[in-house]
Amino acid sequence: MPLSQSDLLKKSLELYSEKIFLFGSIFTSFGILLVTVGGSWDITNHLLNRPETFFSPPHAFMYTGVAISLIGTILSYFGWHNLQNSKDYYFPSLKIKLIGIGLLIGAGPFDYVWHSNFGLDGLLSPPHLTLILGMFLCGIGGMFGISKYLKTNNSKSLFQYLLVLAVLPIWLSGSGIISSLSLPFSNTDYFELNPDPTFAFFVASLAFPFLISFSILLIFRLSDLRFGMVSILGGLFLLIYSSTAIVPNFALFNSIQFYSLNLIPFVMSDVILRINNSKKSLIFVGGLLGSIFYMIYYPYVMYTFNESLLGKLVSPSLIYFVYFELIETVLLYTVIPAIIMGIIAVFASDKLSQKILMKKS
């Protein structure tokens, strides 16, 4: 039986509203991507002891991203508000975005007041923690929105690559949370907030491997096992991380070729899963990606393990040498726990992807 004109209008409004929600999710995720890039750049400036104020270039990058994410959240709200049949389906995405953007907006004036009163701040300062948590939540909200739209509308071909934009900000902002809890960059003239070295050792050894494998296997599942997504996501992470953490430090510039070798495990994983995506293959890939976390998070992860294993005072020009002085010992202590956490991520990514890809009720 053909639909009436009224039903056609309602269906058209529903589809239009879903597209508005999708664009809002894209804006939110892209904004968080900019924030994470600025945040990584900001960490490098802290390490290099470059003069910093609230109006520094990394901060400008970060808060431009916040503005874009705010626009995305507003678009998402209007798209959701006009939905007729899918409000419950998209509401979790909107709710997470609203909480995240509230934290992001609040972090701006909070950071300005903090800089005005205390000057240079550390990674674990309250404004930075507020910002990072807001980034992570907005990234999750954007990922939910993009993934649910693609699932509902059976989007194929080029639209599937939006999933890279959906997952990458979560990986980067998650890395920011772990770095804040493990790097010794939080002591200032006013506050000593550096994490305990033993605590930091365990956080980095367990959380980084989990996050790498989780992010890679999540996009693999969300994209319906699409070949190439693993390599693209891994390659973009390496590009962003090297551009903000390695390139600005001239003493590390020549190590970019070494860092680029990290692309090999991602391509290998892509090929393995293309040939055979059985449970055993997924577990192997999860363990493989977890085991290489010390290389993926070069150079700053060295500072975490130096605190526990060497205790050296490391200048930016000595990072490369101390990193390789530590590598054998770090791998000896961490490779088995890292593989285990990578395997755990296989099952965690499966649970989350199933929840995201649930069909409308």
URZI-V757250 format. One record per residue. N is the residue number from 1. PSI is psi in whole degrees, -180 to 180 (* if undefined). D_FIRST is the distance of its C-alpha to the first C-alpha in Angstrom with 2 decimals. Layout:
BEGIN
n=N psi=PSI d_first=D_FIRST
n=N psi=PSI d_first=D_FIRST
END
This chain:
BEGIN
n=1 psi=126 d_first=0.00
n=2 psi=148 d_first=3.83
n=3 psi=147 d_first=6.53
n=4 psi=166 d_first=9.17
n=5 psi=-37 d_first=12.58
n=6 psi=-43 d_first=14.09
n=7 psi=-37 d_first=11.95
n=8 psi=-41 d_first=12.65
n=9 psi=-42 d_first=16.25
n=10 psi=-41 d_first=16.52
n=11 psi=-41 d_first=15.37
n=12 psi=-41 d_first=17.83
n=13 psi=-39 d_first=20.49
n=14 psi=-46 d_first=20.12
n=15 psi=-41 d_first=20.62
n=16 psi=-43 d_first=23.43
n=17 psi=-38 d_first=25.09
n=18 psi=-39 d_first=25.04
n=19 psi=-39 d_first=26.76
n=20 psi=-42 d_first=29.31
n=21 psi=-40 d_first=30.00
n=22 psi=-48 d_first=30.51
n=23 psi=-38 d_first=32.94
n=24 psi=-41 d_first=34.72
n=25 psi=-38 d_first=35.16
n=26 psi=-46 d_first=36.50
n=27 psi=-43 d_first=38.95
n=28 psi=-49 d_first=40.05
n=29 psi=-41 d_first=40.76
n=30 psi=-40 d_first=42.49
n=31 psi=-43 d_first=44.61
n=32 psi=-34 d_first=45.71
n=33 psi=-44 d_first=46.57
n=34 psi=-40 d_first=48.94
n=35 psi=-42 d_first=50.40
n=36 psi=-37 d_first=51.17
n=37 psi=-47 d_first=52.82
n=38 psi=-38 d_first=54.95
n=39 psi=-42 d_first=55.78
n=40 psi=-40 d_first=57.04
n=41 psi=-39 d_first=59.07
n=42 psi=-40 d_first=60.47
n=43 psi=-42 d_first=61.68
n=44 psi=-42 d_first=63.50
n=45 psi=-39 d_first=65.19
n=46 psi=-46 d_first=66.32
n=47 psi=-40 d_first=67.78
n=48 psi=2 d_first=69.58
n=49 psi=37 d_first=70.92
n=50 psi=142 d_first=69.75
n=51 psi=136 d_first=70.26
n=52 psi=140 d_first=67.15
n=53 psi=179 d_first=65.99
n=54 psi=-32 d_first=62.69
n=55 psi=34 d_first=62.16
n=56 psi=158 d_first=62.50
n=57 psi=-44 d_first=60.21
n=58 psi=-38 d_first=58.46
n=59 psi=-37 d_first=57.73
n=60 psi=-41 d_first=56.36
n=61 psi=-44 d_first=54.01
n=62 psi=-46 d_first=52.96
n=63 psi=-17 d_first=52.26
n=64 psi=-42 d_first=50.42
n=65 psi=-38 d_first=48.09
n=66 psi=-43 d_first=47.90
n=67 psi=-43 d_first=46.91
n=68 psi=-40 d_first=44.11
n=69 psi=-36 d_first=42.89
n=70 psi=-44 d_first=42.99
n=71 psi=-42 d_first=40.80
n=72 psi=-41 d_first=38.38
n=73 psi=-40 d_first=38.34
n=74 psi=-45 d_first=37.74
n=75 psi=-42 d_first=34.80
n=76 psi=-40 d_first=33.41
n=77 psi=-46 d_first=33.80
n=78 psi=-38 d_first=31.96
n=79 psi=-45 d_first=29.11
n=80 psi=-41 d_first=28.94
n=81 psi=-32 d_first=29.32
n=82 psi=-1 d_first=26.17
n=83 psi=145 d_first=23.99
n=84 psi=-44 d_first=21.47
n=85 psi=-6 d_first=20.46
n=86 psi=16 d_first=23.27
n=87 psi=-48 d_first=26.42
n=88 psi=-33 d_first=27.84
n=89 psi=-40 d_first=27.11
n=90 psi=-8 d_first=29.15
n=91 psi=-41 d_first=31.65
n=92 psi=-40 d_first=34.29
n=93 psi=-47 d_first=34.58
n=94 psi=-44 d_first=35.05
n=95 psi=-45 d_first=37.52
n=96 psi=-40 d_first=39.68
n=97 psi=-43 d_first=39.74
n=98 psi=-42 d_first=40.85
n=99 psi=-45 d_first=43.67
n=100 psi=-45 d_first=44.71
n=101 psi=-31 d_first=44.79
n=102 psi=-43 d_first=46.78
n=103 psi=-41 d_first=49.39
n=104 psi=-45 d_first=49.45
n=105 psi=-40 d_first=50.03
n=106 psi=-28 d_first=52.66
n=107 psi=-28 d_first=54.42
n=108 psi=-63 d_first=55.30
n=109 psi=-34 d_first=57.66
n=110 psi=-44 d_first=58.79
n=111 psi=-39 d_first=59.88
n=112 psi=-46 d_first=61.61
n=113 psi=-41 d_first=63.62
n=114 psi=-47 d_first=64.49
n=115 psi=-39 d_first=65.76
n=116 psi=-32 d_first=67.68
n=117 psi=-31 d_first=69.49
n=118 psi=-1 d_first=69.87
n=119 psi=-132 d_first=69.52
n=120 psi=133 d_first=68.27
n=121 psi=162 d_first=65.80
n=122 psi=175 d_first=64.99
n=123 psi=-36 d_first=61.81
n=124 psi=18 d_first=61.79
n=125 psi=150 d_first=62.37
n=126 psi=-42 d_first=60.07
n=127 psi=-40 d_first=58.42
n=128 psi=-40 d_first=57.67
n=129 psi=-40 d_first=56.25
n=130 psi=-45 d_first=54.00
n=131 psi=-48 d_first=52.85
n=132 psi=-41 d_first=52.24
n=133 psi=-40 d_first=50.28
n=134 psi=-40 d_first=48.11
n=135 psi=-48 d_first=47.58
n=136 psi=-44 d_first=46.55
n=137 psi=-42 d_first=44.05
n=138 psi=-39 d_first=42.48
n=139 psi=-43 d_first=42.30
n=140 psi=-44 d_first=40.51
n=141 psi=-42 d_first=38.04
n=142 psi=-41 d_first=37.35
n=143 psi=-43 d_first=36.98
n=144 psi=-46 d_first=34.48
n=145 psi=-47 d_first=32.36
n=146 psi=-47 d_first=32.44
n=147 psi=-43 d_first=31.88
n=148 psi=-39 d_first=28.94
n=149 psi=-47 d_first=27.18
n=150 psi=-38 d_first=27.84
n=151 psi=-45 d_first=26.63
n=152 psi=-38 d_first=23.34
n=153 psi=10 d_first=22.54
n=154 psi=39 d_first=23.96
n=155 psi=131 d_first=26.48
n=156 psi=-165 d_first=28.84
n=157 psi=-130 d_first=31.80
n=158 psi=-29 d_first=33.81
n=159 psi=-26 d_first=31.86
n=160 psi=-27 d_first=33.23
n=161 psi=-10 d_first=36.66
n=162 psi=-22 d_first=35.87
n=163 psi=-27 d_first=36.67
n=164 psi=-46 d_first=40.29
n=165 psi=-30 d_first=40.34
n=166 psi=-42 d_first=38.76
n=167 psi=-34 d_first=41.37
n=168 psi=-46 d_first=44.51
n=169 psi=-32 d_first=45.19
n=170 psi=-44 d_first=44.98
n=171 psi=-46 d_first=47.50
n=172 psi=-45 d_first=49.78
n=173 psi=-35 d_first=49.68
n=174 psi=-39 d_first=50.11
n=175 psi=-37 d_first=53.12
n=176 psi=-41 d_first=54.42
n=177 psi=-47 d_first=54.32
n=178 psi=-41 d_first=56.16
n=179 psi=-41 d_first=58.67
n=180 psi=-33 d_first=59.44
n=181 psi=-4 d_first=60.22
n=182 psi=-23 d_first=62.34
n=183 psi=142 d_first=64.10
n=184 psi=55 d_first=67.49
n=185 psi=31 d_first=66.66
n=186 psi=1 d_first=66.59
n=187 psi=133 d_first=70.26
n=188 psi=-175 d_first=71.38
n=189 psi=-26 d_first=74.45
n=190 psi=-30 d_first=73.02
n=191 psi=144 d_first=70.96
n=192 psi=95 d_first=71.21
n=193 psi=10 d_first=67.67
n=194 psi=136 d_first=67.85
n=195 psi=153 d_first=66.24
n=196 psi=134 d_first=68.61
n=197 psi=-39 d_first=69.20
n=198 psi=-43 d_first=68.43
n=199 psi=-45 d_first=65.21
n=200 psi=-39 d_first=64.24
n=201 psi=-48 d_first=65.09
n=202 psi=-39 d_first=62.68
n=203 psi=-50 d_first=59.87
n=204 psi=-41 d_first=60.04
n=205 psi=-28 d_first=60.52
n=206 psi=-41 d_first=57.50
n=207 psi=-41 d_first=55.00
n=208 psi=-48 d_first=55.15
n=209 psi=-41 d_first=54.46
n=210 psi=-46 d_first=51.54
n=211 psi=-42 d_first=50.01
n=212 psi=-55 d_first=50.35
n=213 psi=-40 d_first=48.72
n=214 psi=-47 d_first=46.05
n=215 psi=-45 d_first=44.98
n=216 psi=-47 d_first=45.00
n=217 psi=-26 d_first=43.14
n=218 psi=-47 d_first=40.59
n=219 psi=-33 d_first=39.53
n=220 psi=-42 d_first=39.59
n=221 psi=-43 d_first=37.12
n=222 psi=-29 d_first=34.87
n=223 psi=15 d_first=34.63
n=224 psi=44 d_first=33.53
n=225 psi=35 d_first=37.11
n=226 psi=129 d_first=37.20
n=227 psi=137 d_first=40.57
n=228 psi=-23 d_first=42.59
n=229 psi=-38 d_first=41.37
n=230 psi=-47 d_first=44.45
n=231 psi=-41 d_first=46.85
n=232 psi=-48 d_first=45.29
n=233 psi=-47 d_first=45.27
n=234 psi=-42 d_first=48.77
n=235 psi=-41 d_first=50.10
n=236 psi=-39 d_first=48.88
n=237 psi=-47 d_first=50.41
n=238 psi=-40 d_first=53.69
n=239 psi=-47 d_first=53.62
n=240 psi=-45 d_first=53.12
n=241 psi=-42 d_first=55.61
n=242 psi=-36 d_first=58.25
n=243 psi=-29 d_first=57.83
n=244 psi=-24 d_first=58.45
n=245 psi=-24 d_first=60.78
n=246 psi=-51 d_first=62.83
n=247 psi=-42 d_first=63.01
n=248 psi=-19 d_first=64.42
n=249 psi=104 d_first=67.31
n=250 psi=-27 d_first=69.54
n=251 psi=-19 d_first=71.33
n=252 psi=-3 d_first=68.14
n=253 psi=-38 d_first=66.94
n=254 psi=-8 d_first=68.38
n=255 psi=5 d_first=66.49
n=256 psi=-38 d_first=63.08
n=257 psi=-41 d_first=63.40
n=258 psi=-46 d_first=64.03
n=259 psi=-34 d_first=61.00
n=260 psi=-20 d_first=58.75
n=261 psi=-18 d_first=59.45
n=262 psi=-15 d_first=57.10
n=263 psi=-26 d_first=54.23
n=264 psi=-48 d_first=55.24
n=265 psi=-32 d_first=54.01
n=266 psi=-42 d_first=50.57
n=267 psi=-42 d_first=50.28
n=268 psi=-45 d_first=51.64
n=269 psi=-41 d_first=49.05
n=270 psi=-46 d_first=46.27
n=271 psi=-44 d_first=47.62
n=272 psi=-46 d_first=48.17
n=273 psi=-24 d_first=44.61
n=274 psi=-42 d_first=43.33
n=275 psi=-41 d_first=45.35
n=276 psi=112 d_first=44.71
n=277 psi=33 d_first=42.59
n=278 psi=170 d_first=43.62
n=279 psi=-40 d_first=44.80
n=280 psi=-40 d_first=48.40
n=281 psi=-41 d_first=47.78
n=282 psi=-41 d_first=46.15
n=283 psi=-41 d_first=49.14
n=284 psi=-47 d_first=51.56
n=285 psi=-42 d_first=49.94
n=286 psi=-46 d_first=49.87
n=287 psi=-40 d_first=53.57
n=288 psi=-50 d_first=54.46
n=289 psi=-35 d_first=52.92
n=290 psi=-35 d_first=54.43
n=291 psi=-18 d_first=57.85
n=292 psi=17 d_first=58.10
n=293 psi=-34 d_first=57.66
n=294 psi=-31 d_first=61.29
n=295 psi=-39 d_first=60.79
n=296 psi=-39 d_first=57.42
n=297 psi=23 d_first=58.86
n=298 psi=138 d_first=62.06
n=299 psi=-18 d_first=64.12
n=300 psi=-25 d_first=63.72
n=301 psi=-22 d_first=63.19
n=302 psi=-39 d_first=66.85
n=303 psi=-37 d_first=67.94
n=304 psi=-49 d_first=66.38
n=305 psi=-26 d_first=68.21
n=306 psi=-36 d_first=71.38
n=307 psi=-39 d_first=71.71
n=308 psi=-35 d_first=71.94
n=309 psi=-33 d_first=73.55
n=310 psi=-44 d_first=75.90
n=311 psi=24 d_first=76.18
n=312 psi=154 d_first=77.14
n=313 psi=112 d_first=76.99
n=314 psi=118 d_first=74.66
n=315 psi=161 d_first=74.67
n=316 psi=-29 d_first=71.77
n=317 psi=-14 d_first=73.96
n=318 psi=1 d_first=74.49
n=319 psi=-49 d_first=70.90
n=320 psi=-44 d_first=70.60
n=321 psi=-41 d_first=73.84
n=322 psi=-35 d_first=73.25
n=323 psi=-48 d_first=69.69
n=324 psi=-23 d_first=71.08
n=325 psi=-31 d_first=73.97
n=326 psi=-20 d_first=71.47
n=327 psi=-43 d_first=68.89
n=328 psi=-45 d_first=70.56
n=329 psi=-42 d_first=71.18
n=330 psi=-46 d_first=67.73
n=331 psi=-36 d_first=66.03
n=332 psi=-42 d_first=68.40
n=333 psi=-32 d_first=67.41
n=334 psi=-16 d_first=63.71
n=335 psi=-41 d_first=62.23
n=336 psi=-49 d_first=61.53
n=337 psi=-36 d_first=60.00
n=338 psi=-42 d_first=57.98
n=339 psi=-43 d_first=56.59
n=340 psi=-44 d_first=55.70
n=341 psi=-35 d_first=53.89
n=342 psi=-38 d_first=52.01
n=343 psi=-40 d_first=50.87
n=344 psi=-37 d_first=49.85
n=345 psi=-28 d_first=47.68
n=346 psi=-46 d_first=45.76
n=347 psi=-35 d_first=44.51
n=348 psi=-41 d_first=44.09
n=349 psi=-34 d_first=41.88
n=350 psi=-46 d_first=39.74
n=351 psi=-47 d_first=39.27
n=352 psi=-42 d_first=38.40
n=353 psi=-36 d_first=36.01
n=354 psi=-39 d_first=34.09
n=355 psi=-42 d_first=33.89
n=356 psi=-41 d_first=32.77
n=357 psi=12 d_first=30.11
n=358 psi=138 d_first=28.48
n=359 psi=160 d_first=24.72
n=360 psi=144 d_first=23.07
n=361 psi=* d_first=22.93
END
